[in-house]
Amino acid sequence: MANDAISNATLVVGDDPSRVYQALEEHIQNIEELVGDELEKITYQAGASPITEVIMTWQQNFIFSSRALIVLREPGDLLSEDVEALMAAIDSYSGLNYLVLVGFSGKIDSKLKAMLSKRHAVVDCSLGTKKEKTGFFGDIVHKSGLRFAPDAYKLLVDFFGEDVGRIVPFLELLKASIGHRETIDKESLEPFLTSPGDVAPWDLTDAIESGQVERSLELLRRMIDGGGKHPLLVLSVLQRRFTDLAAISSNDIRTPQQVRETLKARYKSFNRPDFVLDKMLGTARKIGYHRLSRSFELLSMADRQIKGEGGLSPDLAIELLIGKLAHLMRSV
């Protein structure tokens, strides 16, 4: 294979995280096959480090490695001036290192994508049509190793519809909870599915961690009104989430495997795919020590308020908590 068979700057993007992660893994394997073992690997999260640091790392020579692979996650979060600086660096780069921009949310600057498209350096994993999403849905369920009775599988498809991005973590949760039964029937599946007006807990935590105050409050109302969730149950979801983020926030934890080992020590049945753990690690890094500390202060205060301290109703106490947490994350 020729040395220029792989572009020195590539964009991997799509609207489904599991497909993006799979494509990223395949791209990295291709680079490793080309380069061999002497490949330095460094990962950055957009917004967590200056773009100048990312560019300088990509452009430098490494003492103990002939080449390096620099991964920049969620380039769609870059400011416009950062995108311009990155595009200028890509346009002028002539070194041997590799830069991979990976967008799990599908959000990407149109000019940056167009530039890399002209170089034939875009791996787009987006599922455009309903047929493509339905086919991918079936593949994911098959690969999970779980077997569903016909009525249970129909319920699963009807529930998730075209929202294929949520099926992978759901199947991992199902596998960890009920194991590999011969066949999962409808009665076994139903308790794990939220009611029609409800939302999944990870939708709420994602909105909070993204600093979306209005969206977080909207999802909270759906959990309480549509799903019948008591504020204490919502609080327990948030307490576990922030405890998990705190547990993996150490600088010594750098890989999805280390995240899995750390959380398995806390929950014996814990099992999540690498792309979920990778995202958790990025979130923990972005939030940082001070915001995590403040989050626990807010969680503790809400716990007392929901249980009657201060004269607030449980619903109002949990709304205040959600609003404050999401606002705290706005600057992340």
C-alpha positions in Angstrom: 0.0 0.0 0.0 1.3 3.4 -0.9 2.1 5.9 1.8 -0.4 8.4 0.4 -3.2 5.8 0.4 -4.7 7.3 3.5 -5.3 11.0 3.7 -3.3 12.8 6.4 -6.5 14.6 7.5 -9.8 12.7 7.5 -13.4 13.4 8.7 -15.5 10.6 10.1 -19.0 11.8 10.8 -22.6 10.5 11.0 -25.9 10.7 12.8 -25.5 7.4 14.7 -22.7 7.2 17.3 -22.3 3.4 17.0 -21.8 3.6 13.2 -19.3 6.5 13.6 -17.4 4.6 16.2 -17.2 1.5 14.1 -16.0 3.5 11.1 -13.4 5.2 13.3 -12.1 1.9 14.5 -11.8 0.6 10.9 -10.0 3.8 9.8 -7.5 3.5 12.7 -6.9 -0.2 11.9 -6.1 0.8 8.3 -3.6 3.4 9.5 -2.0 0.8 11.9 -1.7 -1.7 9.1 0.1 0.9 7.0 2.4 2.3 9.6 3.0 -0.6 11.9 3.5 -0.5 15.7 5.3 2.8 15.8 2.3 5.0 15.9 1.8 7.6 18.7 -1.9 8.1 19.5 -3.3 11.3 21.1 -7.0 12.3 21.5 -8.4 15.7 22.0 -12.0 16.9 22.7 -13.0 20.0 20.8 -13.3 22.9 23.2 -11.4 21.3 26.0 -8.0 22.3 24.5 -7.0 25.2 22.3 -7.1 24.4 18.6 -3.5 25.7 18.4 -2.4 22.9 20.7 -4.2 20.3 18.5 -2.5 21.7 15.4 0.9 21.9 16.9 0.7 18.3 18.1 -0.3 17.1 14.7 2.6 19.0 13.1 5.4 18.0 15.4 7.8 15.2 15.2 7.8 12.5 17.8 11.0 11.0 19.3 9.9 7.4 19.7 7.4 7.1 16.9 7.8 7.6 13.2 4.2 8.9 12.9 1.3 10.0 15.1 -2.4 9.7 15.0 -4.3 12.7 16.4 -8.0 12.3 17.0 -10.1 15.4 17.5 -13.6 14.5 18.8 -16.7 16.6 18.0 -15.2 19.2 15.7 -18.7 20.6 15.3 -18.2 22.2 18.7 -15.3 24.4 17.4 -15.7 28.1 17.1 -15.7 29.6 13.6 -12.2 31.1 14.1 -10.9 27.7 15.3 -12.4 26.1 12.2 -10.6 28.7 10.0 -7.3 27.9 11.7 -7.8 24.2 11.4 -8.6 24.5 7.7 -5.5 26.6 7.0 -3.4 24.0 8.8 -4.9 21.1 6.8 -4.4 23.0 3.6 -0.7 23.6 4.2 0.2 20.4 6.0 2.8 18.1 4.3 4.0 16.0 7.2 3.6 12.3 7.9 1.2 12.4 10.9 -2.5 11.7 10.7 -5.4 13.8 11.9 -8.8 12.3 12.3 -11.8 14.5 13.0 -14.7 12.4 14.4 -18.2 13.8 14.9 -20.5 11.5 16.8 -23.5 13.9 16.6 -23.4 14.5 12.9 -22.9 18.3 13.5 -20.0 19.7 11.4 -19.0 23.0 9.8 -20.1 22.9 6.2 -16.9 24.6 4.9 -14.7 22.1 6.7 -16.7 19.2 5.4 -16.7 20.6 1.9 -12.9 21.1 2.0 -12.3 17.5 3.1 -14.9 16.1 0.6 -12.9 17.6 -2.2 -9.9 15.7 -0.9 -12.0 12.5 -0.8 -11.3 12.4 2.9 -14.8 12.2 4.4 -16.2 9.0 5.8 -20.0 9.8 6.2 -21.9 7.2 8.2 -25.2 9.0 8.1 -28.3 6.8 7.7 -30.3 8.7 5.2 -33.3 6.6 4.4 -35.8 4.8 6.5 -34.8 1.5 4.8 -31.2 2.1 5.7 -32.1 2.8 9.4 -34.4 -0.3 9.5 -31.6 -2.5 8.1 -29.0 -1.1 10.5 -31.5 -1.6 13.4 -31.8 -5.3 12.5 -28.0 -5.7 12.2 -27.4 -4.2 15.7 -30.1 -6.4 17.3 -28.6 -9.5 15.7 -25.0 -8.6 16.7 -26.1 -8.1 20.3 -26.7 -11.8 20.7 -30.1 -11.2 22.2 -33.0 -13.1 20.7 -36.6 -11.7 20.6 -39.9 -13.3 20.1 -41.7 -11.8 17.0 -44.1 -9.8 19.1 -41.3 -8.5 21.3 -39.2 -7.5 18.3 -42.1 -5.7 16.8 -42.6 -3.8 20.1 -38.9 -2.9 20.1 -39.1 -1.6 16.5 -42.3 0.4 17.2 -40.8 1.9 20.3 -37.5 3.1 18.9 -38.7 3.7 15.4 -35.9 5.4 13.4 -34.1 6.6 16.5 -31.4 3.9 16.0 -28.8 5.8 18.0 -30.6 4.8 21.2 -30.8 1.0 20.5 -27.2 0.1 21.3 -27.1 1.4 24.9 -30.6 0.0 25.4 -29.5 -3.5 24.3 -26.5 -3.3 26.6 -28.7 -2.4 29.5 -31.1 -5.2 28.6 -28.2 -7.7 28.3 -26.8 -6.7 31.7 -30.2 -6.8 33.4 -31.7 -10.1 32.1 -28.8 -11.8 30.5 -28.9 -14.1 27.5 -32.3 -15.8 27.8 -33.3 -18.3 25.1 -35.8 -15.8 23.8 -37.0 -12.5 25.2 -40.8 -12.3 25.1 -43.0 -9.2 25.1 -43.8 -9.5 28.8 -40.1 -9.6 29.7 -39.3 -6.6 27.5 -42.1 -4.2 28.4 -40.8 -3.3 31.9 -37.7 -1.9 30.3 -39.5 0.4 27.9 -40.6 3.8 29.1 -44.2 4.9 28.6 -45.2 6.8 25.4 -44.8 10.3 26.9 -41.6 9.5 28.8 -38.0 9.8 27.8 -34.9 7.6 28.5 -32.7 8.7 31.4 -29.7 9.2 29.1 -31.6 11.8 27.0 -32.0 13.9 30.1 -28.3 13.6 31.2 -27.1 14.3 27.6 -29.2 17.5 27.6 -27.9 18.6 31.0 -24.2 17.9 30.1 -24.7 19.8 26.8 -25.9 22.9 28.8 -29.3 22.9 27.2 -31.4 24.4 30.0 -34.8 24.6 28.2 -34.4 21.1 26.7 -33.4 19.6 30.0 -36.5 21.1 31.7 -38.7 19.9 28.9 -37.4 16.3 29.2 -37.8 16.5 33.0 -41.5 17.4 32.6 -41.9 14.5 30.2 -40.3 12.1 32.7 -42.6 13.3 35.5 -45.8 13.9 33.7 -45.6 11.4 30.9 -43.5 8.7 32.6 -44.8 9.1 36.2 -41.3 9.3 37.6 -41.0 10.7 41.1 -38.4 13.4 41.6 -36.4 11.1 43.9 -36.1 8.6 41.1 -34.9 11.4 38.7 -32.5 12.5 41.4 -31.1 9.0 41.8 -30.4 8.9 38.0 -28.4 12.1 38.3 -26.6 11.1 41.4 -25.4 7.9 39.7 -24.4 9.7 36.5 -22.3 12.3 38.3 -20.8 9.7 40.6 -19.7 7.7 37.5 -18.2 10.8 35.9 -16.3 11.7 39.1 -15.0 8.1 39.3 -13.5 8.3 35.8 -12.2 11.9 36.0 -8.8 10.9 37.2 -5.9 11.7 34.8 -4.8 8.1 35.1 -8.0 7.0 33.3 -7.5 7.6 29.6 -9.1 4.8 27.6 -12.6 3.2 27.3 -11.2 0.0 28.8 -10.0 1.8 31.9 -13.4 3.4 32.2 -15.0 0.0 32.0 -12.7 -1.5 34.6 -13.3 1.4 37.0 -17.1 1.2 36.7 -17.2 -2.5 36.8 -15.6 -2.3 40.3 -18.6 -0.3 41.3 -21.3 -2.3 39.4 -20.5 -5.9 38.7 -23.0 -6.1 35.8 -21.7 -2.9 34.2 -21.2 -3.2 30.5 -21.3 -0.5 27.8 -19.9 -0.3 24.3 -16.6 1.6 23.8 -18.2 4.5 22.1 -20.4 5.2 25.1 -17.4 4.9 27.5 -15.4 7.2 25.2 -18.1 9.8 25.3 -18.3 9.5 29.1 -14.6 10.1 29.4 -14.8 13.1 27.2 -17.7 14.5 29.3 -15.8 13.9 32.5 -12.8 15.8 31.1 -14.9 18.7 29.8 -16.8 19.1 33.1 -13.6 19.1 35.3 -13.1 19.0 39.0 -14.7 22.3 40.0 -17.9 21.8 38.1 -18.2 18.2 39.4 -17.7 19.5 43.0 -20.4 22.1 42.5 -22.7 19.5 40.9 -22.5 17.4 44.1 -23.3 20.4 46.2 -26.5 21.0 44.1 -27.4 17.3 44.2 -27.1 17.2 48.0 -29.2 20.4 48.4 -31.9 19.0 46.1 -31.9 15.7 48.0 -32.8 17.6 51.2 -35.3 19.8 49.5 -37.2 16.9 47.8 -37.4 15.3 51.2 -39.0 18.3 52.8 -36.3 20.8 53.8 -36.9 24.4 52.9 -40.6 24.2 52.1 -40.3 23.5 48.3 -42.4 21.0 46.6 -40.5 17.9 45.2 -41.4 18.9 41.7 -40.1 22.5 42.1 -36.9 21.2 43.9 -36.0 18.9 41.0 -36.8 21.6 38.4 -34.4 24.0 40.2 -31.7 21.3 40.3 -32.0 20.5 36.6 -32.0 24.2 35.6 -28.9 24.9 37.8 -27.0 21.8 36.5 -27.7 22.5 32.9 -26.7 26.2 33.4 -23.5 25.1 35.1 -22.6 23.0 32.1 -23.2 25.8 29.6 -19.6 27.0 29.7 -18.3 23.4 29.4 
